[in-house]
Amino acid sequence: MATKREYRGARSVDAFVAYIKDQATSRLRVVHDNSQLVQAGLENKKRNIVGFFHADQTENYKVFDKLASLLRDSCNFIAAVSP
């Protein structure tokens, strides 16, 4: 997924590859119970957006994952999925 942020790191192959790998990873954190949910929300001072889903294969979950990629620098996204 395309990023809105311009690359401003070192101009070396290794640094650029590390940046691309970081951008390619999902920023969506998946939890399965309340204790994990509380722990996930307390780790950072960014805004937390929590979505509750019955399964991780639903269309709503996929949209939430895309949104997490787009807003990766400004918010933490946590998906609470039913076990």
Biopython code that builds the backbone (N, CA, C, O; Angstrom):
import numpy as np
from Bio.PDB.StructureBuilder import StructureBuilder

atoms = [
    (1, "MET", "N", (0.840, -1.170, 0.000)),
    (1, "MET", "CA", (0.000, 0.000, 0.000)),
    (1, "MET", "C", (0.888, 1.237, 0.000)),
    (1, "MET", "O", (1.898, 1.277, 0.703)),
    (2, "ALA", "N", (0.529, 2.214, -0.759)),
    (2, "ALA", "CA", (1.311, 3.436, -0.864)),
    (2, "ALA", "C", (1.270, 4.212, 0.442)),
    (2, "ALA", "O", (0.274, 4.207, 1.165)),
    (3, "THR", "N", (2.353, 4.859, 0.714)),
    (3, "THR", "CA", (2.440, 5.654, 1.924)),
    (3, "THR", "C", (2.339, 7.135, 1.585)),
    (3, "THR", "O", (2.695, 7.551, 0.483)),
    (4, "LYS", "N", (1.861, 7.915, 2.517)),
    (4, "LYS", "CA", (1.733, 9.347, 2.295)),
    (4, "LYS", "C", (3.014, 10.080, 2.663)),
    (4, "LYS", "O", (3.203, 11.239, 2.292)),
    (5, "ARG", "N", (3.879, 9.412, 3.380)),
    (5, "ARG", "CA", (5.085, 10.039, 3.879)),
    (5, "ARG", "C", (6.254, 9.837, 2.925)),
    (5, "ARG", "O", (6.434, 8.750, 2.377)),
    (6, "GLU", "N", (7.023, 10.852, 2.735)),
    (6, "GLU", "CA", (8.196, 10.783, 1.883)),
    (6, "GLU", "C", (9.355, 10.165, 2.658)),
    (6, "GLU", "O", (9.501, 10.396, 3.858)),
    (7, "TYR", "N", (10.166, 9.388, 1.974)),
    (7, "TYR", "CA", (11.345, 8.788, 2.601)),
    (7, "TYR", "C", (12.381, 9.866, 2.867)),
    (7, "TYR", "O", (12.774, 10.598, 1.959)),
    (8, "ARG", "N", (12.821, 9.962, 4.115)),
    (8, "ARG", "CA", (13.787, 10.991, 4.492)),
    (8, "ARG", "C", (15.005, 10.397, 5.191)),
    (8, "ARG", "O", (15.720, 11.099, 5.908)),
    (9, "GLY", "N", (15.240, 9.110, 4.984)),
    (9, "GLY", "CA", (16.368, 8.455, 5.633)),
    (9, "GLY", "C", (17.644, 8.547, 4.829)),
    (9, "GLY", "O", (17.748, 9.312, 3.869)),
    (10, "ALA", "N", (18.605, 7.756, 5.238)),
    (10, "ALA", "CA", (19.905, 7.704, 4.570)),
    (10, "ALA", "C", (19.735, 7.221, 3.140)),
    (10, "ALA", "O", (18.820, 6.456, 2.835)),
    (11, "ARG", "N", (20.604, 7.664, 2.284)),
    (11, "ARG", "CA", (20.539, 7.313, 0.854)),
    (11, "ARG", "C", (21.443, 6.126, 0.549)),
    (11, "ARG", "O", (22.314, 6.193, -0.318)),
    (12, "SER", "N", (21.218, 5.045, 1.275)),
    (12, "SER", "CA", (21.950, 3.813, 1.005)),
    (12, "SER", "C", (20.942, 2.705, 0.728)),
    (12, "SER", "O", (19.777, 2.793, 1.116)),
    (13, "VAL", "N", (21.403, 1.683, 0.063)),
    (13, "VAL", "CA", (20.520, 0.573, -0.284)),
    (13, "VAL", "C", (19.989, -0.095, 0.975)),
    (13, "VAL", "O", (18.794, -0.375, 1.068)),
    (14, "ASP", "N", (20.848, -0.351, 1.931)),
    (14, "ASP", "CA", (20.422, -1.037, 3.167)),
    (14, "ASP", "C", (19.383, -0.230, 3.936)),
    (14, "ASP", "O", (18.402, -0.787, 4.430)),
    (15, "ALA", "N", (19.593, 1.075, 4.039)),
    (15, "ALA", "CA", (18.637, 1.916, 4.763)),
    (15, "ALA", "C", (17.296, 1.959, 4.045)),
    (15, "ALA", "O", (16.246, 1.923, 4.687)),
    (16, "PHE", "N", (17.321, 2.036, 2.725)),
    (16, "PHE", "CA", (16.083, 2.087, 1.962)),
    (16, "PHE", "C", (15.329, 0.765, 2.044)),
    (16, "PHE", "O", (14.104, 0.755, 2.164)),
    (17, "VAL", "N", (16.052, -0.351, 1.980)),
    (17, "VAL", "CA", (15.422, -1.669, 2.102)),
    (17, "VAL", "C", (14.789, -1.828, 3.482)),
    (17, "VAL", "O", (13.684, -2.358, 3.596)),
    (18, "ALA", "N", (15.474, -1.376, 4.527)),
    (18, "ALA", "CA", (14.924, -1.453, 5.882)),
    (18, "ALA", "C", (13.651, -0.611, 5.992)),
    (18, "ALA", "O", (12.689, -1.023, 6.639)),
    (19, "TYR", "N", (13.644, 0.552, 5.368)),
    (19, "TYR", "CA", (12.465, 1.420, 5.377)),
    (19, "TYR", "C", (11.288, 0.751, 4.668)),
    (19, "TYR", "O", (10.165, 0.771, 5.171)),
    (20, "ILE", "N", (11.544, 0.163, 3.511)),
    (20, "ILE", "CA", (10.476, -0.505, 2.750)),
    (20, "ILE", "C", (9.927, -1.700, 3.525)),
    (20, "ILE", "O", (8.715, -1.914, 3.552)),
    (21, "LYS", "N", (10.800, -2.472, 4.149)),
    (21, "LYS", "CA", (10.337, -3.611, 4.955)),
    (21, "LYS", "C", (9.468, -3.135, 6.109)),
    (21, "LYS", "O", (8.449, -3.753, 6.414)),
    (22, "ASP", "N", (9.863, -2.037, 6.754)),
    (22, "ASP", "CA", (9.074, -1.493, 7.858)),
    (22, "ASP", "C", (7.710, -1.018, 7.363)),
    (22, "ASP", "O", (6.699, -1.241, 8.028)),
    (23, "GLN", "N", (7.673, -0.372, 6.213)),
    (23, "GLN", "CA", (6.413, 0.106, 5.658)),
    (23, "GLN", "C", (5.503, -1.036, 5.227)),
    (23, "GLN", "O", (4.281, -0.892, 5.228)),
    (24, "ALA", "N", (6.094, -2.169, 4.858)),
    (24, "ALA", "CA", (5.309, -3.309, 4.373)),
    (24, "ALA", "C", (4.684, -4.118, 5.505)),
    (24, "ALA", "O", (3.744, -4.876, 5.268)),
    (25, "THR", "N", (5.181, -3.973, 6.716)),
    (25, "THR", "CA", (4.620, -4.737, 7.824)),
    (25, "THR", "C", (3.309, -4.112, 8.286)),
    (25, "THR", "O", (3.127, -2.896, 8.224)),
    (26, "SER", "N", (2.413, -4.953, 8.742)),
    (26, "SER", "CA", (1.118, -4.482, 9.218)),
    (26, "SER", "C", (1.277, -3.828, 10.585)),
    (26, "SER", "O", (1.996, -4.340, 11.443)),
    (27, "ARG", "N", (0.620, -2.720, 10.782)),
    (27, "ARG", "CA", (0.622, -2.036, 12.081)),
    (27, "ARG", "C", (-0.588, -2.416, 12.921)),
    (27, "ARG", "O", (-0.811, -1.851, 13.991)),
    (28, "LEU", "N", (-1.352, -3.354, 12.444)),
    (28, "LEU", "CA", (-2.541, -3.804, 13.153)),
    (28, "LEU", "C", (-2.143, -4.841, 14.189)),
    (28, "LEU", "O", (-1.553, -5.871, 13.863)),
    (29, "ARG", "N", (-2.467, -4.560, 15.424)),
    (29, "ARG", "CA", (-2.158, -5.493, 16.507)),
    (29, "ARG", "C", (-3.421, -6.286, 16.818)),
    (29, "ARG", "O", (-4.478, -5.700, 17.049)),
    (30, "VAL", "N", (-3.320, -7.604, 16.825)),
    (30, "VAL", "CA", (-4.477, -8.478, 17.041)),
    (30, "VAL", "C", (-4.428, -9.020, 18.458)),
    (30, "VAL", "O", (-3.399, -9.530, 18.902)),
    (31, "VAL", "N", (-5.553, -8.907, 19.169)),
    (31, "VAL", "CA", (-5.683, -9.458, 20.519)),
    (31, "VAL", "C", (-6.903, -10.367, 20.554)),
    (31, "VAL", "O", (-7.818, -10.234, 19.741)),
    (32, "HIS", "N", (-6.902, -11.299, 21.518)),
    (32, "HIS", "CA", (-7.998, -12.265, 21.604)),
    (32, "HIS", "C", (-8.716, -12.258, 22.945)),
    (32, "HIS", "O", (-9.729, -12.941, 23.099)),
    (33, "ASP", "N", (-8.217, -11.503, 23.919)),
    (33, "ASP", "CA", (-8.934, -11.418, 25.191)),
    (33, "ASP", "C", (-8.719, -10.047, 25.825)),
    (33, "ASP", "O", (-7.883, -9.267, 25.368)),
    (34, "ASN", "N", (-9.473, -9.763, 26.871)),
    (34, "ASN", "CA", (-9.466, -8.436, 27.484)),
    (34, "ASN", "C", (-8.121, -8.056, 28.081)),
    (34, "ASN", "O", (-7.731, -6.890, 28.015)),
    (35, "SER", "N", (-7.406, -9.005, 28.661)),
    (35, "SER", "CA", (-6.114, -8.669, 29.264)),
    (35, "SER", "C", (-5.116, -8.214, 28.194)),
    (35, "SER", "O", (-4.334, -7.293, 28.431)),
    (36, "GLN", "N", (-5.138, -8.847, 27.028)),
    (36, "GLN", "CA", (-4.270, -8.414, 25.933)),
    (36, "GLN", "C", (-4.683, -7.039, 25.422)),
    (36, "GLN", "O", (-3.835, -6.236, 25.031)),
    (37, "LEU", "N", (-5.976, -6.771, 25.427)),
    (37, "LEU", "CA", (-6.491, -5.486, 24.951)),
    (37, "LEU", "C", (-6.015, -4.355, 25.850)),
    (37, "LEU", "O", (-5.582, -3.313, 25.358)),
    (38, "VAL", "N", (-6.088, -4.548, 27.138)),
    (38, "VAL", "CA", (-5.635, -3.519, 28.077)),
    (38, "VAL", "C", (-4.139, -3.298, 27.928)),
    (38, "VAL", "O", (-3.687, -2.154, 27.908)),
    (39, "GLN", "N", (-3.374, -4.356, 27.825)),
    (39, "GLN", "CA", (-1.928, -4.251, 27.683)),
    (39, "GLN", "C", (-1.552, -3.556, 26.371)),
    (39, "GLN", "O", (-0.635, -2.735, 26.359)),
    (40, "ALA", "N", (-2.225, -3.861, 25.293)),
    (40, "ALA", "CA", (-1.915, -3.276, 23.990)),
    (40, "ALA", "C", (-2.167, -1.775, 23.986)),
    (40, "ALA", "O", (-1.438, -1.029, 23.332)),
    (41, "GLY", "N", (-3.170, -1.330, 24.694)),
    (41, "GLY", "CA", (-3.513, 0.084, 24.700)),
    (41, "GLY", "C", (-2.648, 0.939, 25.595)),
    (41, "GLY", "O", (-2.618, 2.158, 25.430)),
    (42, "LEU", "N", (-1.949, 0.342, 26.532)),
    (42, "LEU", "CA", (-1.164, 1.108, 27.495)),
    (42, "LEU", "C", (0.284, 1.310, 27.074)),
    (42, "LEU", "O", (1.022, 2.020, 27.757)),
    (43, "GLU", "N", (0.707, 0.715, 25.984)),
    (43, "GLU", "CA", (2.121, 0.751, 25.637)),
    (43, "GLU", "C", (2.581, 2.072, 25.043)),
    (43, "GLU", "O", (3.732, 2.452, 25.256)),
    (44, "ASN", "N", (1.763, 2.770, 24.328)),
    (44, "ASN", "CA", (2.178, 3.993, 23.655)),
    (44, "ASN", "C", (1.293, 5.152, 24.039)),
    (44, "ASN", "O", (0.216, 4.973, 24.607)),
    (45, "LYS", "N", (1.760, 6.339, 23.723)),
    (45, "LYS", "CA", (0.969, 7.534, 24.000)),
    (45, "LYS", "C", (0.214, 8.016, 22.776)),
    (45, "LYS", "O", (-0.427, 9.066, 22.821)),
    (46, "LYS", "N", (0.277, 7.264, 21.678)),
    (46, "LYS", "CA", (-0.503, 7.616, 20.495)),
    (46, "LYS", "C", (-1.973, 7.317, 20.751)),
    (46, "LYS", "O", (-2.323, 6.621, 21.704)),
    (47, "ARG", "N", (-2.822, 7.851, 19.891)),
    (47, "ARG", "CA", (-4.240, 7.520, 19.968)),
    (47, "ARG", "C", (-4.428, 6.049, 19.642)),
    (47, "ARG", "O", (-3.728, 5.509, 18.786)),
    (48, "ASN", "N", (-5.356, 5.405, 20.307)),
    (48, "ASN", "CA", (-5.654, 4.002, 20.070)),
    (48, "ASN", "C", (-7.034, 3.872, 19.438)),
    (48, "ASN", "O", (-8.013, 4.436, 19.927)),
    (49, "ILE", "N", (-7.093, 3.124, 18.348)),
    (49, "ILE", "CA", (-8.361, 2.844, 17.686)),
    (49, "ILE", "C", (-8.556, 1.333, 17.758)),
    (49, "ILE", "O", (-7.730, 0.564, 17.266)),
    (50, "VAL", "N", (-9.656, 0.920, 18.377)),
    (50, "VAL", "CA", (-9.917, -0.495, 18.603)),
    (50, "VAL", "C", (-11.120, -0.919, 17.771)),
    (50, "VAL", "O", (-12.165, -0.269, 17.789)),
    (51, "GLY", "N", (-10.957, -2.013, 17.045)),
    (51, "GLY", "CA", (-12.058, -2.593, 16.288)),
    (51, "GLY", "C", (-12.373, -3.973, 16.839)),
    (51, "GLY", "O", (-11.461, -4.732, 17.167)),
    (52, "PHE", "N", (-13.643, -4.303, 16.942)),
    (52, "PHE", "CA", (-14.073, -5.609, 17.445)),
    (52, "PHE", "C", (-14.635, -6.417, 16.279)),
    (52, "PHE", "O", (-15.527, -5.955, 15.567)),
    (53, "PHE", "N", (-14.105, -7.629, 16.089)),
    (53, "PHE", "CA", (-14.473, -8.452, 14.942)),
    (53, "PHE", "C", (-14.745, -9.886, 15.374)),
    (53, "PHE", "O", (-14.142, -10.386, 16.323)),
    (54, "HIS", "N", (-15.659, -10.541, 14.666)),
    (54, "HIS", "CA", (-15.953, -11.948, 14.932)),
    (54, "HIS", "C", (-14.889, -12.857, 14.336)),
    (54, "HIS", "O", (-14.611, -13.930, 14.873)),
    (55, "ALA", "N", (-14.290, -12.428, 13.219)),
    (55, "ALA", "CA", (-13.250, -13.218, 12.556)),
    (55, "ALA", "C", (-12.327, -12.277, 11.802)),
    (55, "ALA", "O", (-12.700, -11.147, 11.486)),
    (56, "ASP", "N", (-11.130, -12.747, 11.518)),
    (56, "ASP", "CA", (-10.176, -11.898, 10.817)),
    (56, "ASP", "C", (-10.256, -12.026, 9.297)),
    (56, "ASP", "O", (-9.409, -11.479, 8.592)),
    (57, "GLN", "N", (-11.241, -12.727, 8.791)),
    (57, "GLN", "CA", (-11.418, -12.867, 7.351)),
    (57, "GLN", "C", (-12.595, -12.063, 6.812)),
    (57, "GLN", "O", (-12.959, -12.212, 5.646)),
    (58, "THR", "N", (-13.193, -11.216, 7.641)),
    (58, "THR", "CA", (-14.345, -10.435, 7.213)),
    (58, "THR", "C", (-13.904, -9.205, 6.410)),
    (58, "THR", "O", (-12.752, -8.776, 6.490)),
    (59, "GLU", "N", (-14.821, -8.660, 5.655)),
    (59, "GLU", "CA", (-14.528, -7.464, 4.858)),
    (59, "GLU", "C", (-14.223, -6.268, 5.751)),
    (59, "GLU", "O", (-13.344, -5.466, 5.433)),
    (60, "ASN", "N", (-14.943, -6.142, 6.869)),
    (60, "ASN", "CA", (-14.699, -5.038, 7.797)),
    (60, "ASN", "C", (-13.298, -5.104, 8.390)),
    (60, "ASN", "O", (-12.650, -4.073, 8.567)),
    (61, "TYR", "N", (-12.832, -6.297, 8.694)),
    (61, "TYR", "CA", (-11.481, -6.472, 9.223)),
    (61, "TYR", "C", (-10.447, -6.032, 8.187)),
    (61, "TYR", "O", (-9.465, -5.375, 8.533)),
    (62, "LYS", "N", (-10.660, -6.386, 6.929)),
    (62, "LYS", "CA", (-9.725, -6.016, 5.861)),
    (62, "LYS", "C", (-9.663, -4.498, 5.685)),
    (62, "LYS", "O", (-8.587, -3.940, 5.471)),
    (63, "VAL", "N", (-10.804, -3.837, 5.774)),
    (63, "VAL", "CA", (-10.842, -2.379, 5.674)),
    (63, "VAL", "C", (-10.115, -1.760, 6.865)),
    (63, "VAL", "O", (-9.381, -0.785, 6.700)),
    (64, "PHE", "N", (-10.308, -2.307, 8.045)),
    (64, "PHE", "CA", (-9.637, -1.817, 9.250)),
    (64, "PHE", "C", (-8.123, -1.966, 9.106)),
    (64, "PHE", "O", (-7.372, -1.081, 9.516)),
    (65, "ASP", "N", (-7.672, -3.077, 8.528)),
    (65, "ASP", "CA", (-6.245, -3.305, 8.303)),
    (65, "ASP", "C", (-5.682, -2.274, 7.317)),
    (65, "ASP", "O", (-4.575, -1.775, 7.518)),
    (66, "LYS", "N", (-6.414, -1.957, 6.276)),
    (66, "LYS", "CA", (-5.970, -0.938, 5.315)),
    (66, "LYS", "C", (-5.886, 0.435, 5.976)),
    (66, "LYS", "O", (-4.950, 1.196, 5.732)),
    (67, "LEU", "N", (-6.865, 0.738, 6.805)),
    (67, "LEU", "CA", (-6.861, 2.012, 7.522)),
    (67, "LEU", "C", (-5.663, 2.097, 8.465)),
    (67, "LEU", "O", (-5.054, 3.157, 8.604)),
    (68, "ALA", "N", (-5.329, 0.992, 9.107)),
    (68, "ALA", "CA", (-4.165, 0.952, 9.988)),
    (68, "ALA", "C", (-2.887, 1.236, 9.211)),
    (68, "ALA", "O", (-1.978, 1.888, 9.726)),
    (69, "SER", "N", (-2.811, 0.754, 7.980)),
    (69, "SER", "CA", (-1.638, 1.018, 7.151)),
    (69, "SER", "C", (-1.548, 2.488, 6.758)),
    (69, "SER", "O", (-0.462, 3.067, 6.749)),
    (70, "LEU", "N", (-2.678, 3.083, 6.436)),
    (70, "LEU", "CA", (-2.683, 4.482, 6.012)),
    (70, "LEU", "C", (-2.355, 5.448, 7.148)),
    (70, "LEU", "O", (-1.683, 6.457, 6.935)),
    (71, "LEU", "N", (-2.825, 5.141, 8.340)),
    (71, "LEU", "CA", (-2.641, 6.041, 9.486)),
    (71, "LEU", "C", (-1.603, 5.521, 10.474)),
    (71, "LEU", "O", (-1.660, 5.835, 11.663)),
    (72, "ARG", "N", (-0.665, 4.734, 9.985)),
    (72, "ARG", "CA", (0.319, 4.051, 10.829)),
    (72, "ARG", "C", (1.140, 4.991, 11.694)),
    (72, "ARG", "O", (1.561, 4.598, 12.781)),
    (73, "ASP", "N", (1.383, 6.218, 11.252)),
    (73, "ASP", "CA", (2.245, 7.124, 11.998)),
    (73, "ASP", "C", (1.512, 7.932, 13.061)),
    (73, "ASP", "O", (2.147, 8.505, 13.946)),
    (74, "SER", "N", (0.190, 7.986, 12.987)),
    (74, "SER", "CA", (-0.531, 8.831, 13.929)),
    (74, "SER", "C", (-1.382, 8.084, 14.943)),
    (74, "SER", "O", (-1.793, 8.670, 15.944)),
    (75, "CYS", "N", (-1.657, 6.803, 14.709)),
    (75, "CYS", "CA", (-2.531, 6.052, 15.620)),
    (75, "CYS", "C", (-2.041, 4.608, 15.780)),
    (75, "CYS", "O", (-1.349, 4.066, 14.919)),
    (76, "ASN", "N", (-2.418, 4.013, 16.896)),
    (76, "ASN", "CA", (-2.244, 2.572, 17.098)),
    (76, "ASN", "C", (-3.573, 1.902, 16.779)),
    (76, "ASN", "O", (-4.624, 2.368, 17.220)),
    (77, "PHE", "N", (-3.535, 0.831, 16.030)),
    (77, "PHE", "CA", (-4.746, 0.107, 15.684)),
    (77, "PHE", "C", (-4.706, -1.265, 16.333)),
    (77, "PHE", "O", (-3.735, -2.007, 16.189)),
    (78, "ILE", "N", (-5.770, -1.591, 17.048)),
    (78, "ILE", "CA", (-5.870, -2.865, 17.755)),
    (78, "ILE", "C", (-7.150, -3.550, 17.309)),
    (78, "ILE", "O", (-8.234, -2.970, 17.379)),
    (79, "ALA", "N", (-7.017, -4.791, 16.849)),
    (79, "ALA", "CA", (-8.182, -5.570, 16.422)),
    (79, "ALA", "C", (-8.448, -6.636, 17.476)),
    (79, "ALA", "O", (-7.606, -7.501, 17.717)),
    (80, "ALA", "N", (-9.605, -6.574, 18.097)),
    (80, "ALA", "CA", (-10.017, -7.591, 19.056)),
    (80, "ALA", "C", (-10.853, -8.599, 18.289)),
    (80, "ALA", "O", (-11.959, -8.292, 17.847)),
    (81, "VAL", "N", (-10.319, -9.806, 18.134)),
    (81, "VAL", "CA", (-10.969, -10.845, 17.347)),
    (81, "VAL", "C", (-11.459, -11.935, 18.280)),
    (81, "VAL", "O", (-10.728, -12.373, 19.168)),
    (82, "SER", "N", (-12.704, -12.378, 18.080)),
    (82, "SER", "CA", (-13.275, -13.452, 18.891)),
    (82, "SER", "C", (-12.449, -14.716, 18.697)),
    (82, "SER", "O", (-12.074, -15.066, 17.578)),
    (83, "PRO", "N", (-12.169, -15.398, 19.816)),
    (83, "PRO", "CA", (-11.373, -16.651, 19.686)),
    (83, "PRO", "C", (-12.159, -17.768, 19.037)),
    (83, "PRO", "O", (-11.637, -18.868, 18.859)),
]
sb = StructureBuilder()
sb.init_structure("model")
sb.init_model(0)
sb.init_chain("A")
sb.init_seg("    ")
for serial, (resi, resn, name, xyz) in enumerate(atoms, 1):
    if name == "N":
        sb.init_residue(resn, " ", resi, " ")
    sb.init_atom(name, np.array(xyz, "f"), 0.0, 1.0, " ", f" {name:<3s}", serial, name[0])
structure = sb.get_structure()
